[in-house]
Amino acid sequence: MLPLSSSVRQMTDPATTESLKDHARRTEITCKARYHAARRLNSHSWFSQWTLSLLAVGQIALSVAEAIGLPIQIGPKWFSLGSIFFSVLILAYSLLLGMSNVSARAERIHDCGLELGRLARKLYAAQRSASVKASEYNELSSRYYNILEKHENHTRTDYLVAHNEYYEALQTNSSSELVSALHRFWLRTEVRILHVIQFSHYIVSLLLMASFGYVALA
């Protein structure tokens, strides 16, 4: 049996308290990242469905225009090639939408965020406690990694958004400068660039369909 003084030191070990603080921070940031990943996947589902629908409508409109004898401003060969290209594009979007299953993935990763949120509250409660054993910290740490193993990971974009939100919230409640203005600006810029890259193909596809229709029928 450990002496009383040794037991007290174990329960109030500053290293354990600091580890709890760092673990709570990582858990909260990861939780925010998972929530953003769920929103991102839902956005992909919305954009892909609307893009697929509008491309299909455009393809049907072009076919109807040709069938009723509207004047086509480009040669029949180029019109046929354009129709084939957009037919393949619609097929590709249909296959990718079915294979990616983004709606179900968004729901699962949102559930992961809920589990991490509950764990974060327990970590903050343990951090405020005056008597935290190392075994309790190890149990909470194991639970964190068990949650992560069961779910899909988030992307760098999701992490950057969560990181920025976390430190901006801390700065709002503190007079100290936790993150420099330049660093925050760069984070926002990088997030916007990554979002544009991820969602740009939807806009490009619709612009190509609209441009082809305009050139062929204008």
GUKE-317354 format. One line per 4 residues: number of its first residue (from 1); their letters; for each residue x, y, z of N, C-alpha, C, CB. Coordinates in Angstrom, 3 decimals. Each point is the difference from the previous one (the first is absolute). Glycine has a CB too. Layout:
NUM = a = X:Y:Z:X:Y:Z:X:Y:Z:X:Y:Z  ...
END
This chain:
1 = mlpl = 0.843:-1.198:0.000:-0.843:1.198:0.000:0.878:1.249:0.000:-1.831:-1.243:1.226  1.509:2.209:-2.091:0.796:1.214:-0.103:-0.207:0.890:1.212:-0.139:-0.132:-2.486  1.171:0.848:2.922:-0.184:0.978:1.073:-1.003:1.057:-0.419:2.340:-0.401:0.796  -2.940:1.041:0.195:-1.029:0.999:-0.270:0.537:1.129:-0.860:-1.088:-0.571:2.161
5 = sssv = 2.299:1.045:-1.860:0.566:1.118:-0.762:0.209:-0.369:-1.453:1.110:0.818:2.063  -0.674:-2.091:-2.297:0.207:-0.445:-1.381:-1.317:-0.102:-0.734:2.038:-1.243:0.700  -3.103:0.770:-0.010:-1.313:-0.114:-0.618:-0.547:1.356:-0.377:-0.417:-2.063:1.304  0.601:3.048:-0.444:-0.475:1.349:-0.294:0.729:0.580:-1.190:-0.557:0.328:2.401
9 = rqmt = 1.886:-0.573:-2.433:0.757:0.519:-1.143:-0.478:-0.628:-1.300:1.976:0.370:1.487  -2.356:-1.665:-1.441:-0.471:-0.673:-1.204:-1.330:0.576:-0.458:1.198:-2.076:0.700  -2.052:2.413:0.233:-1.326:0.483:-0.350:0.028:1.433:-0.490:-0.951:-1.548:1.673  1.918:2.307:-1.235:0.058:1.414:-0.373:1.252:0.300:-0.836:-1.272:0.586:2.098
13 = dpat = 1.725:-1.561:-2.828:1.201:0.152:-0.807:-0.190:1.104:-1.035:0.546:-2.429:0.346  0.295:3.486:-0.331:-0.148:1.086:-0.984:0.138:-0.486:-1.441:0.894:1.570:1.707  -0.057:-2.615:-1.903:0.176:-0.518:-1.361:-1.303:-0.591:-0.521:2.419:-0.470:0.483  -3.156:-0.224:0.394:-1.282:-0.563:-0.401:-1.004:1.104:-0.316:0.457:-2.020:1.414
17 = tesl = -0.472:3.058:-0.591:-0.899:1.130:-0.243:0.313:0.677:-1.324:-0.218:0.336:2.464  1.514:-0.158:-2.753:0.396:0.620:-1.263:-0.364:-0.901:-1.182:1.875:1.200:1.180  -1.730:-2.497:-0.993:-0.372:-0.942:-1.061:-1.506:0.046:-0.266:1.933:-1.479:0.645  -2.726:1.586:0.432:-1.442:0.121:-0.162:-0.361:1.266:-0.778:-0.327:-1.263:2.145
21 = kdha = 0.998:2.347:-1.829:-0.261:1.277:-0.680:0.295:-0.110:-1.490:0.548:1.238:2.112  0.601:-1.838:-2.436:0.380:-0.151:-1.409:-0.932:-0.964:-0.713:2.382:0.477:0.592  -2.773:-1.549:0.095:-0.888:-0.991:-0.607:-1.398:0.579:-0.233:1.310:-1.828:1.121  -1.780:2.646:-0.184:-1.303:0.649:-0.182:0.030:0.949:-1.195:-0.434:-0.182:2.468
25 = rrte = 1.543:0.892:-2.629:0.143:0.908:-1.139:-0.033:-0.768:-1.315:1.339:1.568:1.425  -0.575:-2.667:-1.501:0.032:-0.787:-1.231:-1.359:-0.622:-0.296:2.422:-0.470:0.393  -3.099:0.022:0.659:-1.318:-0.623:-0.195:-1.006:1.015:-0.519:0.497:-1.634:1.835  -0.474:2.854:-1.284:-0.948:1.018:-0.459:0.271:0.407:-1.438:-0.210:0.819:2.340
29 = itck = 1.478:-0.663:-2.704:0.333:0.361:-1.380:-0.410:-1.118:-0.958:1.922:1.412:0.822  -1.654:-2.659:-0.444:-0.397:-1.125:-0.840:-1.515:-0.075:-0.132:2.058:-1.234:0.702  -2.763:1.509:0.392:-1.463:0.017:-0.034:-0.506:1.043:-0.996:-0.062:-0.759:2.399  0.626:1.968:-2.338:-0.386:1.048:-0.938:0.326:-0.407:-1.437:0.378:1.723:1.789
33 = aryh = 0.776:-2.382:-1.984:0.394:-0.437:-1.340:-0.980:-1.025:-0.554:2.392:0.438:0.576  -2.875:-1.344:0.288:-0.955:-1.011:-0.455:-1.339:0.636:-0.366:1.137:-1.706:1.448  -1.560:2.692:-0.674:-1.246:0.695:-0.344:0.138:0.712:-1.343:-0.518:0.302:2.447  1.670:0.336:-2.667:0.201:0.672:-1.286:0.072:-1.008:-1.133:1.202:1.857:1.162
37 = aarr = -0.586:-3.012:-0.922:0.055:-1.040:-1.026:-1.401:-0.465:-0.377:2.239:-0.723:0.864  -3.118:0.604:0.137:-1.386:-0.395:-0.284:-0.693:1.060:-0.853:-0.091:-1.284:2.169  0.302:2.576:-1.830:-0.606:1.065:-0.814:0.569:0.002:-1.410:-0.347:1.369:2.064  1.650:-1.611:-2.188:0.632:-0.023:-1.321:-0.564:-1.136:-0.849:2.090:0.990:0.984
41 = lnsh = -2.238:-2.164:-0.391:-0.543:-1.136:-0.748:-1.450:0.246:-0.404:1.551:-1.528:1.235  -2.319:2.135:-0.350:-1.383:0.345:-0.361:-0.032:1.001:-1.151:-0.715:-0.426:2.368  1.662:1.372:-2.364:0.084:0.963:-1.107:0.349:-0.705:-1.302:0.694:1.795:1.608  0.222:-2.760:-1.546:0.341:-0.771:-1.196:-1.222:-0.752:-0.515:2.369:-0.234:0.812
45 = swfs = -3.145:-0.333:0.091:-1.214:-0.711:-0.413:-0.968:0.948:-0.702:0.283:-1.600:1.919  -0.474:2.785:-1.346:-0.924:0.983:-0.585:0.496:0.459:-1.364:-0.663:0.755:2.301  1.939:-0.397:-2.396:0.552:0.486:-1.264:-0.021:-1.086:-1.072:1.450:1.589:1.277  -1.085:-2.813:-0.905:0.052:-1.073:-0.999:-1.396:-0.324:-0.535:2.035:-0.939:1.138
49 = qwtl = -3.034:0.929:-0.265:-1.357:-0.295:-0.456:-0.532:1.092:-0.921:-0.400:-1.261:2.115  0.626:2.526:-1.743:-0.464:1.089:-0.853:0.787:0.067:-1.312:-0.678:1.262:2.055  1.982:-1.504:-1.985:0.799:0.002:-1.222:-0.458:-1.103:-0.943:1.946:0.933:1.273  -2.162:-2.121:-0.726:-0.474:-1.109:-0.815:-1.363:0.313:-0.608:1.290:-1.591:1.441
53 = slla = -2.177:2.170:-0.657:-1.340:0.318:-0.510:0.057:1.051:-1.108:-0.956:-0.556:2.249  1.725:1.619:-2.040:0.088:1.071:-0.999:0.698:-0.466:-1.273:0.040:1.667:1.852  0.975:-2.516:-1.700:0.652:-0.546:-1.198:-0.969:-0.872:-0.796:2.219:0.053:1.185  -3.021:-0.829:-0.479:-0.983:-0.847:-0.690:-1.043:0.843:-0.717:0.355:-1.789:1.712
57 = vgqi = -0.807:2.862:-1.042:-0.977:0.894:-0.632:0.609:0.653:-1.245:-1.085:0.435:2.248  2.334:0.004:-2.135:0.665:0.617:-1.147:0.161:-0.972:-1.153:1.194:1.509:1.559  -0.820:-2.756:-1.242:0.154:-1.002:-1.050:-1.329:-0.284:-0.693:1.905:-1.008:1.273  -2.976:0.925:-0.491:-1.331:-0.232:-0.588:-0.411:1.185:-0.869:-0.647:-1.424:1.980
61 = alsv = 0.925:2.656:-1.509:-0.362:1.188:-0.769:0.724:0.031:-1.343:-0.405:1.234:2.140  1.691:-1.623:-2.143:0.741:-0.028:-1.258:-0.564:-1.054:-0.948:2.047:0.785:1.209  -2.401:-1.935:-0.665:-0.572:-1.063:-0.842:-1.346:0.419:-0.576:1.186:-1.718:1.383  -2.003:2.384:-0.577:-1.306:0.472:-0.478:0.174:1.067:-1.066:-1.015:-0.516:2.231
65 = aeai = 1.995:1.416:-2.014:0.257:1.055:-0.981:0.381:-0.593:-1.357:0.733:1.528:1.856  0.086:-2.570:-1.818:0.398:-0.650:-1.259:-1.187:-0.741:-0.622:2.362:-0.243:0.865  -3.190:-0.381:-0.024:-1.113:-0.801:-0.513:-1.074:0.859:-0.661:0.456:-1.670:1.786  -0.698:2.872:-1.265:-1.063:0.836:-0.566:0.516:0.892:-1.122:-1.147:-0.034:2.210
69 = glpi = 2.426:-0.108:-2.524:0.536:0.696:-1.160:0.446:1.417:0.233:-1.435:-1.413:-1.280  1.760:1.777:2.524:0.551:1.329:0.243:1.362:0.119:-0.683:-1.239:0.159:2.207  1.564:1.026:-2.731:1.288:0.144:-0.695:1.177:-0.181:0.954:-1.090:1.553:-1.630  1.998:-2.452:1.262:1.202:-0.266:0.784:1.148:0.781:-0.627:-0.826:-2.318:0.687
73 = qigp = 1.498:3.120:0.140:1.021:0.910:-0.518:1.358:-0.659:-0.168:-1.223:1.841:1.077  1.374:-3.063:-0.640:1.268:-0.713:-0.198:-0.287:-1.234:-0.845:0.953:0.839:2.219  0.103:-1.426:-2.743:-0.169:-1.151:-0.877:-0.591:-1.200:0.731:1.916:0.821:-1.345  -2.612:-1.708:0.617:-0.596:-1.195:0.620:1.033:-0.862:0.736:-1.727:0.021:-1.800
77 = kwfs = 2.954:-0.082:1.245:1.043:-0.807:0.634:0.333:0.538:1.380:0.928:-0.571:-2.249  -0.739:1.905:2.345:0.347:0.598:1.290:-1.175:-0.059:0.978:1.623:1.510:-1.170  -2.818:-1.386:0.638:-1.178:-0.095:0.868:-0.126:-1.409:0.582:-1.156:1.781:-1.365  1.418:-2.795:0.541:-0.058:-1.383:0.476:1.096:-0.269:1.023:-0.971:-0.710:-2.199
81 = lgsi = 2.178:1.225:1.944:1.099:-0.180:0.957:-0.323:0.656:1.341:1.627:-0.074:-1.907  -2.221:1.286:1.844:-0.391:0.678:1.238:-1.052:-0.782:0.772:0.529:2.172:-1.080  -1.501:-2.723:0.354:-1.043:-0.792:0.639:0.581:-1.252:0.657:-1.650:0.864:-1.679  2.587:-1.507:0.984:0.642:-1.188:0.580:0.788:0.366:1.251:0.141:-1.036:-2.280
85 = ffsv = 0.591:2.160:2.220:0.804:0.431:1.143:-0.872:0.228:1.227:1.644:1.051:-1.566  -2.759:-0.345:1.392:-0.853:0.287:1.151:-0.768:-1.239:0.464:-0.209:2.356:-0.804  -0.066:-3.283:-0.094:-0.608:-1.264:0.416:0.953:-0.781:0.900:-1.340:-0.065:-2.128  2.623:0.029:1.728:1.010:-0.681:0.819:0.172:0.721:1.345:1.186:-0.789:-2.099
89 = lila = -1.224:2.118:2.064:0.145:0.778:1.240:-1.150:-0.291:0.966:1.206:1.803:-1.281  -2.419:-1.873:0.750:-1.158:-0.318:0.842:0.134:-1.405:0.584:-1.447:1.524:-1.394  1.909:-2.465:0.575:0.192:-1.371:0.475:1.056:-0.048:1.105:-0.649:-0.873:-2.270  1.748:1.625:2.065:1.071:0.013:1.004:-0.500:0.576:1.323:1.704:0.238:-1.831
93 = ysll = -2.455:0.866:1.764:-0.544:0.579:1.229:-0.949:-0.971:0.694:0.224:2.286:-0.999  -1.020:-2.991:0.214:-0.937:-0.966:0.579:0.747:-1.112:0.736:-1.645:0.511:-1.833  2.707:-1.037:1.194:0.772:-1.070:0.623:0.727:0.485:1.256:0.278:-1.054:-2.255  0.327:2.234:2.160:0.732:0.527:1.148:-0.932:0.309:1.165:1.700:0.943:-1.560
97 = lgms = -2.876:-0.421:1.241:-0.971:0.309:1.049:-0.443:-1.271:0.714:-0.775:2.001:-1.304  0.590:-3.077:0.525:-0.398:-1.251:0.631:1.121:-0.645:0.791:-1.614:-0.312:-1.827  2.852:0.379:1.311:1.129:-0.640:0.668:0.438:0.751:1.255:0.728:-0.865:-2.212  -0.755:2.181:2.167:0.493:0.786:1.135:-0.941:-0.062:1.197:1.140:1.508:-1.613
101 = nvsa = -2.446:-1.636:1.356:-0.985:-0.136:1.081:0.207:1.090:1.065:-0.108:-2.498:-0.417  0.195:3.751:-0.037:0.385:1.089:0.890:-1.023:0.267:1.099:1.236:0.986:-1.897  -2.511:-1.224:1.622:-1.013:0.267:1.022:0.183:-0.902:1.215:-1.584:0.715:-1.796  1.806:-2.006:1.542:0.218:-0.936:1.109:1.312:0.302:0.713:-1.314:-1.755:-1.223
105 = raer = 2.345:2.110:0.460:1.286:0.347:0.624:-0.134:1.236:0.870:1.211:-1.007:-1.940  -1.981:1.989:1.476:-0.206:1.215:0.782:-0.702:-0.313:1.317:-0.112:1.334:-2.119  -0.851:-2.235:2.070:-0.720:-0.369:1.224:0.919:-0.712:0.985:-2.121:-0.182:-1.320  2.964:-0.725:0.802:0.904:-0.737:0.892:1.051:0.920:0.621:-0.361:-2.056:-1.386
109 = ihdc = 0.912:2.965:0.597:1.041:0.872:0.534:-0.595:1.041:0.960:1.343:-0.342:-2.109  -2.629:0.674:1.910:-0.682:0.871:0.961:-0.189:-0.735:1.328:-1.183:1.205:-1.889  0.867:-2.489:1.830:-0.102:-0.797:1.222:1.334:-0.042:0.733:-1.802:-1.381:-1.057  2.898:1.314:0.289:1.335:0.032:0.609:0.212:1.312:0.745:0.882:-1.500:-1.818
113 = glel = -1.329:2.608:1.210:0.109:1.295:0.665:-0.784:0.040:1.304:0.301:1.061:-2.226  -1.478:-1.689:2.240:-0.800:-0.043:1.224:0.727:-0.771:1.101:-2.096:0.131:-1.378  2.696:-1.272:1.019:0.740:-0.783:0.993:1.200:0.779:0.530:-0.736:-2.110:-1.137  1.441:2.787:0.245:1.158:0.786:0.436:-0.435:1.173:0.870:1.226:-0.664:-2.084
117 = grla = -2.375:1.253:1.786:-0.504:1.090:0.818:-0.293:-0.452:1.422:-0.953:1.038:-2.044  0.350:-2.217:2.182:-0.263:-0.535:1.338:1.303:-0.283:0.736:-2.148:-0.997:-0.824  3.135:0.457:0.088:1.293:-0.275:0.628:0.701:1.291:0.415:0.194:-2.088:-1.368  -0.293:3.118:0.542:0.631:1.286:0.331:-0.565:0.573:1.294:0.370:0.433:-2.439
121 = rkly = -1.688:-0.550:2.629:-0.603:0.497:1.242:0.521:-0.771:1.211:-2.053:0.668:-1.280  2.250:-1.990:1.121:0.554:-0.777:1.100:1.450:0.400:0.295:-1.529:-1.891:-0.615  2.285:2.171:-0.433:1.393:0.419:0.188:0.086:1.343:0.710:0.632:-1.265:-2.057  -1.507:2.207:1.668:0.003:1.301:0.674:-0.440:-0.139:1.456:-0.479:1.128:-2.192
125 = aaqr = -0.473:-2.029:2.453:-0.429:-0.223:1.381:1.125:-0.626:0.814:-2.375:-0.272:-0.773  3.088:-0.675:0.185:1.135:-0.615:0.691:1.123:0.999:0.228:-0.602:-2.190:-1.020  0.769:3.097:0.062:1.047:1.026:0.123:-0.272:0.927:1.185:0.371:-0.102:-2.485  -1.639:0.397:2.747:-0.353:0.883:1.120:0.023:-0.725:1.337:-1.397:1.329:-1.561
129 = sasv = 1.441:-2.658:1.505:-0.006:-0.766:1.236:1.351:0.116:0.709:-1.686:-1.588:-0.992  1.640:1.604:2.305:1.238:0.118:0.782:0.689:-1.341:0.184:-0.982:1.952:1.176  0.326:-3.031:-1.510:0.579:-1.335:0.205:-0.209:-0.835:-1.253:-0.423:0.130:2.491  1.423:-0.165:-3.348:-0.046:-0.766:-1.237:1.140:-0.999:0.003:-1.061:1.926:-1.242
133 = kase = 0.731:-3.195:1.146:1.021:-1.033:-0.035:0.476:-0.217:-1.433:-1.012:-1.094:2.030  2.230:0.608:-2.127:0.550:-0.283:-1.327:-0.814:-1.069:-0.713:2.275:0.628:0.822  -2.823:-1.571:-0.073:-0.808:-1.060:-0.613:-1.262:0.575:-0.648:0.879:-1.634:1.700  -1.470:2.663:-1.068:-1.182:0.633:-0.583:0.358:0.702:-1.301:-0.982:0.296:2.289
137 = ynel = 2.138:0.363:-2.292:0.440:0.665:-1.223:0.234:-1.018:-1.115:1.047:1.826:1.373  -0.414:-2.951:-1.042:0.261:-1.033:-1.005:-1.293:-0.566:-0.568:2.130:-0.559:1.168  -3.142:0.415:-0.307:-1.294:-0.506:-0.469:-0.658:0.978:-0.968:-0.274:-1.243:2.157  0.314:2.543:-1.824:-0.582:1.003:-0.883:0.771:0.095:-1.313:-0.800:1.266:2.004
141 = ssry = 2.119:-1.396:-1.912:0.826:0.050:-1.209:-0.301:-1.191:-0.907:1.798:1.214:1.274  -1.954:-2.399:-0.690:-0.329:-1.191:-0.792:-1.364:0.152:-0.662:1.386:-1.412:1.546  -2.333:2.007:-0.842:-1.332:0.205:-0.575:0.077:0.917:-1.222:-1.037:-0.323:2.277  1.896:1.341:-2.215:0.182:0.929:-1.119:0.446:-0.752:-1.249:0.583:1.843:1.610
145 = ynil = 0.446:-2.682:-1.471:0.517:-0.712:-1.166:-0.961:-1.092:-0.467:2.323:0.482:0.785  -3.076:-1.061:0.131:-1.008:-0.979:-0.406:-1.082:0.645:-0.870:0.447:-1.295:2.105  -0.825:2.527:-1.755:-0.993:0.720:-0.805:0.547:0.278:-1.389:-0.954:1.041:2.072  2.212:-0.592:-2.147:0.594:0.323:-1.294:0.115:-1.231:-0.890:1.256:1.857:1.084
149 = ekhe = -0.947:-3.004:-0.499:0.183:-1.214:-0.796:-1.298:-0.464:-0.664:1.849:-0.649:1.540  -2.968:1.015:-0.973:-1.286:-0.485:-0.518:-0.523:0.834:-1.167:-0.508:-0.843:2.277  1.129:1.995:-2.550:-0.593:0.919:-0.972:1.035:0.475:-1.019:-1.654:0.728:1.737  1.129:-0.211:-2.830:0.820:0.593:-1.054:0.702:1.253:0.505:-1.559:-0.921:-1.732
153 = nhtr = 2.767:1.143:1.239:0.753:1.179:0.431:-0.433:1.232:-0.784:1.943:-1.463:0.614  -1.705:2.638:-0.036:-0.305:1.246:-0.686:1.169:0.416:-0.878:-1.503:0.691:1.887  1.323:0.354:-2.692:1.051:0.481:-0.894:0.738:1.175:0.628:-1.328:-0.769:-1.988  2.372:1.208:1.303:0.767:1.147:0.489:-0.872:1.259:0.044:2.109:-1.020:-0.936
157 = tdyl = -2.995:1.174:-0.027:-0.901:1.155:0.000:-0.853:0.032:1.260:-0.046:-0.055:-2.498  -0.493:-1.104:2.873:-0.827:-0.078:1.211:0.823:0.369:1.231:-1.422:-1.787:-1.069  2.669:1.307:1.108:0.853:0.307:1.150:0.309:1.490:0.081:0.992:-2.288:-0.157  -0.688:2.899:-0.981:0.333:1.427:0.005:-1.181:0.842:0.480:1.611:-0.390:-1.883
161 = vahn = -2.816:0.053:1.443:-1.198:0.723:0.447:-0.169:-0.157:1.514:-1.098:-0.360:-2.258  1.231:-0.875:2.747:-0.165:-0.254:1.434:1.074:0.699:0.816:-1.043:-2.198:-0.533  2.276:2.143:0.052:1.119:0.658:0.688:-0.244:1.495:0.112:1.569:-1.760:-0.850  -2.016:2.373:-0.251:-0.248:1.437:-0.007:-1.153:0.370:0.930:0.856:0.108:-2.350
165 = eyye = -1.945:-0.879:2.307:-1.152:0.281:0.864:0.370:-0.124:1.473:-1.527:-0.824:-1.801  2.323:-0.182:2.142:0.364:-0.229:1.396:0.806:1.165:0.560:-0.012:-2.461:-0.426  1.047:2.879:-0.303:0.858:1.049:0.527:-0.636:1.384:-0.098:1.953:-1.390:-0.631  -2.828:1.596:-0.347:-0.728:1.271:-0.048:-0.966:0.116:1.179:0.199:0.016:-2.510
169 = alqt = -0.834:-1.135:2.893:-0.897:0.015:1.159:0.782:0.292:1.279:-1.529:-1.638:-1.154  2.724:1.086:1.265:0.824:0.282:1.176:0.416:1.460:0.043:0.821:-2.355:-0.031  -0.493:2.899:-1.127:0.444:1.384:-0.032:-1.136:0.962:0.332:1.715:-0.632:-1.695  -2.960:0.256:1.305:-1.150:0.842:0.308:-0.171:0.166:1.496:-1.094:-0.751:-2.103
173 = nsss = 1.450:-0.305:2.865:-0.180:0.030:1.439:1.276:0.350:0.748:-1.787:-1.672:-0.276  2.800:2.077:-0.422:1.267:0.309:0.650:0.598:1.245:-0.616:0.382:-2.425:0.506  0.303:3.194:0.312:0.619:1.220:-0.493:1.355:-0.272:-0.640:-1.203:1.270:1.767  1.770:-2.453:-1.574:1.303:-0.317:-0.573:-0.152:-0.368:-1.470:0.825:-0.779:2.247
177 = elvs = 0.223:1.027:-3.027:0.003:-0.308:-1.438:0.456:-1.434:-0.176:0.470:2.416:-0.625  -1.409:-3.363:0.478:0.345:-1.414:-0.106:0.477:-0.351:-1.402:-1.673:-0.516:1.777  1.037:1.083:-2.769:0.386:-0.266:-1.388:0.112:1.346:-0.705:-1.150:-2.293:-0.022  2.224:2.502:-0.676:0.207:1.282:-0.664:-1.022:0.211:-1.102:2.434:-0.124:0.531
181 = alhr = -2.686:1.399:-0.831:-0.955:0.335:-1.054:0.462:-0.553:-1.350:-0.652:2.078:1.263  1.953:-2.038:-1.493:0.520:-0.513:-1.270:-0.214:-1.499:-0.114:1.701:1.826:-0.027  -1.493:-2.541:1.132:-0.196:-1.439:-0.016:-1.473:-0.350:-0.232:1.966:-0.265:1.544  -2.874:0.979:-0.919:-1.425:-0.246:-0.194:-0.409:0.289:-1.441:-0.419:0.564:2.408
185 = fwlr = 0.982:0.512:-2.966:-0.305:0.339:-1.395:0.472:-1.114:-0.929:0.189:2.457:0.535  0.990:-2.988:-0.272:0.512:-1.060:-0.852:-0.855:-1.262:0.129:2.314:0.956:0.222  -2.747:-1.282:0.986:-0.853:-1.165:0.191:-1.301:0.131:-0.795:0.994:-0.323:2.282  -1.633:1.509:-2.175:-1.250:0.215:-0.738:0.233:-0.097:-1.502:-0.839:1.465:1.853
189 = tevr = 1.941:-0.884:-2.321:0.308:-0.031:-1.432:0.223:-1.425:-0.480:1.012:2.278:0.177  -0.256:-3.053:0.594:0.265:-1.392:-0.384:-1.287:-0.815:-0.023:2.298:0.174:0.988  -3.169:0.059:-0.004:-1.278:-0.724:0.042:-0.835:0.332:-1.228:0.051:0.012:2.517  -0.122:1.278:-2.876:-0.784:0.397:-1.179:0.557:-0.634:-1.275:-0.572:2.168:1.135
193 = ilhv = 1.894:-2.185:-1.257:0.625:-0.585:-1.190:-0.320:-1.490:-0.094:1.848:1.707:0.120  -1.734:-2.415:1.004:-0.284:-1.432:0.002:-1.466:-0.277:-0.297:1.850:-0.335:1.635  -2.752:1.182:-1.119:-1.423:-0.171:-0.298:-0.279:0.216:-1.488:-0.564:0.755:2.331  1.179:0.274:-2.907:-0.190:0.278:-1.428:0.476:-1.179:-0.833:0.274:2.463:0.418
197 = iqfs = 0.882:-3.026:-0.053:0.538:-1.144:-0.746:-0.948:-1.196:0.095:2.348:0.809:0.437  -2.884:-1.057:0.768:-0.854:-1.169:0.207:-1.334:0.096:-0.731:1.083:-0.288:2.202  -1.630:1.504:-2.306:-1.341:0.151:-0.572:0.006:0.585:-1.408:-0.842:0.288:2.302  2.018:0.032:-2.828:0.054:0.701:-1.286:-0.512:-0.846:-1.164:1.929:1.282:0.880
201 = hyiv = -1.763:-2.605:-0.809:-0.382:-0.822:-1.154:-1.507:0.036:-0.251:1.960:-1.480:0.463  -2.760:1.726:0.577:-1.442:0.137:-0.227:-0.293:1.229:-0.856:-0.460:-1.135:2.199  1.071:2.254:-1.834:-0.219:1.248:-0.745:0.544:-0.116:-1.418:0.119:1.305:2.141  1.065:-1.918:-2.274:0.609:-0.152:-1.322:-0.895:-0.846:-0.916:2.296:0.204:1.039
205 = slll = -2.864:-1.279:-0.498:-0.871:-0.867:-0.803:-1.233:0.749:-0.495:0.805:-1.971:1.309  -1.422:2.740:-0.409:-1.197:0.748:-0.393:0.332:1.109:-0.993:-1.014:-0.515:2.225  2.163:1.169:-2.035:0.411:1.044:-0.941:0.288:-0.587:-1.379:0.950:1.324:1.906  -0.349:-2.513:-1.941:0.251:-0.644:-1.297:-1.299:-0.337:-0.715:2.131:-0.932:0.901
209 = masf = -3.119:0.433:-0.166:-1.303:-0.309:-0.603:-0.671:1.269:-0.503:-0.243:-1.986:1.516  0.247:3.056:-0.700:-0.633:1.242:-0.408:0.715:0.607:-1.202:-0.734:0.384:2.361  2.060:-0.439:-2.372:0.758:0.558:-1.128:-0.260:-0.776:-1.283:1.758:0.776:1.595  -1.797:-2.098:-1.469:-0.254:-0.828:-1.185:-1.400:0.275:-0.554:1.556:-1.778:0.896
213 = gyva = -2.530:1.857:-0.002:-1.366:0.299:-0.450:-0.105:1.355:-0.651:-0.855:-1.426:1.808  1.564:2.409:-1.249:-0.044:1.352:-0.571:0.639:0.029:-1.392:0.078:0.971:2.323  1.081:-1.619:-2.458:0.699:-0.011:-1.285:-0.804:-0.772:-1.043:2.207:0.155:1.197  -2.853:-1.248:-0.771:-0.698:-0.853:-0.958:-1.317:0.613:-0.458:1.062:-1.978:1.067
217 = la = -1.741:2.736:-0.201:-1.350:0.444:-0.323:-0.136:1.521:-0.160:-0.803:-1.992:1.224  1.805:2.746:-0.803:-0.141:1.472:-0.062:0.014:0.484:-1.443:1.118:0.209:2.239
END
